[in-house]
Amino acid sequence: MGTFKIEGGHQLKGSIQPQGAKNEALQILCAVLLTPELVTINNIPDIVDVNKLISLLRKLGVKIQKIAHGSYTFQSDDIDLDYLESDEFKVDGRGLRGSIMIVGPLLARFGKGYIPKPGGDKIGRRRLDTHFEGLINLGAKFRYSKEEQFYGVEADKLKGAYMLLEEASVTGTANIVMAAVLAEGKTTIYNAACEPYLQQLCKMLNRMGAKISGVGSNMLIVDGVEALRGTDHRMLPDMIEIGSWIGLAAMTKSELTITNVSWDDLGVIPNVFRKLGITVERKGDDIYIPAHTDGYEIQSFIDGSILTISDAPWPGFTPDLLSIILVVATQARGSVLVHQKMFESRLFFVDKLIDMGAKIILCDPHRATVIGHDYKSTLKATTMTSPDIRAGVSLLIAALSAKGTSTIQNIEQIDRGYERIDERLRAIGAKIERID
């Protein structure tokens, strides 16, 4: 396992550009299976999870060519469906949660889609019911091998249907939309996810010849078509990385510019950080964070009660940034209650922050109260292990703000979601070293 060695307590300075969006990439890459024609995708992040999916698509028979850094062409004109039932696929598919989104496109175009129970972050239960209930509504037959933990759906021809999703699952909505675009008739998906990355998928599918309306709302209407054509697509910048860099600037009292952030797709993210007292300035399509040498103060609600920051489906605040919010609050003036509603194991990393000197009360698996130090007491360096992608980056930010030398083990978790993070941080002055 790899390790980061971090010498904290240094101010950073300069500009940093966010990578392409990980969560968008996992959807968009699966959509190439919907057409035999050439699809070109740009701004693909060079990270472990995305590279695993590209490898899986290549083994499935997709012709893939890298044309520049972050740019690839994909052609799915000779798919090997036998691979789906091979022992190799049962191993490959488990290594990545995003692999679940190949099921909808394969079912729509080839009449069958299989997937082993996928892996991913250990952050609690992440049900697949929404995916398969939606596909069953379109006419698919579902089967599941409990012994092998292997899922399958099959259909001679999908037919449009009305459905009200039990939860506004982003990946579930993506899977259902990708199946519905080639189904016969009209599909109405109510309580659909509407986050920017799902909007990007719908816009790409429409350019390929799909007929999807209601994009950006929680009701999508899909009129099925016979076939889709090729297209070009460019990923949005990763909003989770953008939030991470805002938190990093505040915690290290650094002056940073985050470039090309696609402001209009950030939703409430800048305002949530402003509630923590962080200055987030818009300069064109960049975010400018001045050095917070005098610290930052958490706001209260209008009635004077403690600020609560919680996650919610888009356009609410993304759960992937709550770990960053929690870390940033450890050095603020004031207190905040962080309420993680979606995943019951995502706050368990706070014990590592407590070891570093943070004042955090873990109320239950979903809620933590943070009492800020106001820099009167800095975090102290320590040795820790990254439990998942977002907690790993939060611990990295804590280490960069702490005095002394910290080590973070199991950094493969961080590499799953952040491209060359050590190189990019060194470019703005961070003292970080990768040890294999």
C-alpha positions, -999 to +999 in steps of 0.1 A: +000+000+000+012+035-007+017+063+019+017+100+018+042+118+040+031+153+047+049+182+064+020+205+075+018+240+087+028+257+054+008+283+035+001+275-001-002+299-030-011+299-067-038+284-089-051+249-093-074+236-120-100+209-111-099+176-129-128+163-150-157+151-129-154+116-116-191+110-111-199+123-145-173+101-161-187+069-147-221+077-163-208+090-196-184+061-202-211+036-198-233+055-224-208+046-252-223+011-251-256+025-266-242+031-301-219+012-326-207+046-338-176+065-326-179+086-294-152+111-284-150+121-247-127+149-234-116+160-199-117+124-186-099+123-152-069+100-149-080+083-117-082+047-105-120+043-106-123+057-141-093+038-154-109+006-140-141+013-160-122+020-192-103-013-187-137-032-182-151-016-213-120-027-233-124-063-221-161-061-231-149-054-267-151-016-269-124-002-292-107+025-272-080+049-283-063+076-263-059+107-285-045+132-258-043+135-221-079+131-209-093+125-244-104+092-258-124+077-286-148+047-280-165+025-305-188-003-293-194-021-327-182-055-317-192-063-281-183-096-265-214-105-246-198-138-234-174-118-212-204-108-191-208-144-178-171-151-174-153-155-141-130-127-151-160-103-153-172-114-119-139-102-105-136-070-126-171-058-120-168-061-082-139-037-081-159-006-090-193+006-080-198+026-112-198-007-132-235-010-123-243+016-150-233-007-178-264-028-171-290-003-186-272+003-219-264-034-224-300-043-216-314-017-240-291-025-269-285-063-265-314-075-244-293-085-214-271-070-188-253-086-159-232-073-130-217-088-098-224-070-066-201-039-070-177-026-045-166+010-039-164+031-007-171+014+027-196+041+037-226+021+046-254+004+026-258+016-010-289-002-024-293-012-060-331-016-057-338+017-076-317+005-106-334-029-110-370-018-101-367+008-129-355-018-154-382-042-143-408-014-149-394-012-185-402-049-190-369-066-179-369-100-161-347-099-131-326-127-116-301-128-087-277-155-076-273-151-038-243-176-038-223-156-064-239-122-056-245-119-093-274-098-108-290-101-142-317-085-163-330-097-197-357-085-221-366-091-257-378-056-261-381-028-234-413-008-233-418+027-220-436+031-186-444+056-159-424+052-127-421+070-094-386+063-080-384+055-044-352+076-041-336+102-064-306+080-070-282+095-094-267+063-107-302+047-107-317+075-127-287+073-152-292+035-156-329+038-162-325+067-187-299+048-207-323+019-209-353+040-217-338+059-247-340+027-268-372+014-253-405+013-273-427+043-264-427+069-237-410+066-203-418+090-175-394+091-146-407+110-116-384+118-086-355+115-110-321+128-099-314+162-115-277+170-106-255+186-133-237+153-141-270+136-149-280+167-170-247+162-189-256+126-196-291+136-209-276+163-231-251+139-245-278+113-252-299+140-269-270+149-292-268+112-300-304+112-312-323+105-280-355+124-271-353+134-234-372+163-220-374+178-185-336+178-182-326+196-150-360+188-133-371+158-112-394+146-140-377+132-171-398+122-201-380+099-226-394+090-260-377+059-272-358+059-305-346+030-327-309+038-325-283+063-314-254+078-332-219+089-322-210+123-307-184+144-289-186+153-252-166+172-227-168+165-189-176+193-164-150+201-138-153+180-106-174+199-081-161+177-052-125+186-060-135+223-062-150+221-027-119+202-015-096+231-027-119+257-010-115+238+022-078+234+018-073+271+012-092+281+044-075+255+066-040+264+055-047+302+055-036+302+018-044+325-011-056+302-039-074+306-073-094+276-085-097+280-123-124+270-148-149+258-122-181+261-143-198+284-116-233+279-129-231+241-121-219+245-085-253+251-070-252+258-033-216+248-028-200+283-026-228+295-002-224+266+022-187+274+025-196+311+030-217+300+060-185+287+076-171+323+072-149+315+042-146+342+015-155+327-019-151+353-047-162+348-082-137+361-108-150+352-143-153+314-142-126+312-114-130+310-076-106+332-056-100+324-020-079+351-001-056+340+028-078+338+059-050+351+082-076+362+108-096+330+106-132+325+097-164+325+117-193+301+114-227+318+110-257+310+131-293+306+120-315+338+121-329+327+155-294+323+169-294+285+169-264+264+159-258+261+122-266+227+107-251+216+074-267+185+059-268+167+027-297+164+003-304+154-033-295+181-059-299+210-057-292+204-021-257+200-007-238+170-020-229+143+007-194+140-009-184+173+006-196+169+042-163+153+052-146+185+039-170+207+058-164+188+090-126+192+087-128+229+078-150+236+108-124+222+132-104+255+129-134+279+126-147+303+152-180+288+165-197+255+162-216+236+136-237+204+135-229+182+105-258+158+095-249+131+071-283+116+061-274+093+033-246+070+045-244+057+081-206+050+081-192+082+065-186+101+097-166+073+115-133+088+103-137+116+129-118+095+155-087+103+135-094+140+137-100+138+174-066+121+177-052+152+160-068+174+186-101+184+170-131+190+192-158+168+177-187+151+194-200+121+173-236+122+183-246+091+164-236+075+130-252+104+111-244+135+132-214+152+145-210+185+164-177+204+157-164+230+181-139+251+162-104+260+176-102+294+159-065+285+153-058+290+190-049+253+190-036+238+158-041+202+149-012+180+156+005+156+132-002+119+134-003+086+114-036+076+099-053+054+073-076+066+045-110+048+049-126+061+017-120+087-011-136+117+006-125+110+041-090+104+028-088+139+012-103+154+044-075+138+064-050+151+039-063+186+043-061+182+081-025+170+078-015+199+055-028+223+082-012+205+112+022+213+126+046+185+122+049+155+098+019+132+093+016+100+073-015+088+056-017+051+046-039+033+021-037+063-002-050+041-030-084+052-018-075+088-025-061+079-059-095+065-068-109+100-070-081+125-073-057+128-102-020+131-093-030+149-062+005+150-047+020+165-078-007+192-081-004+201-044+034+204-046+029+228-075+012+253-051+037+248-023+026+217-003+052+195+013+039+161+004+057+130-007+044+097-021+061+066-006+054+033-023 
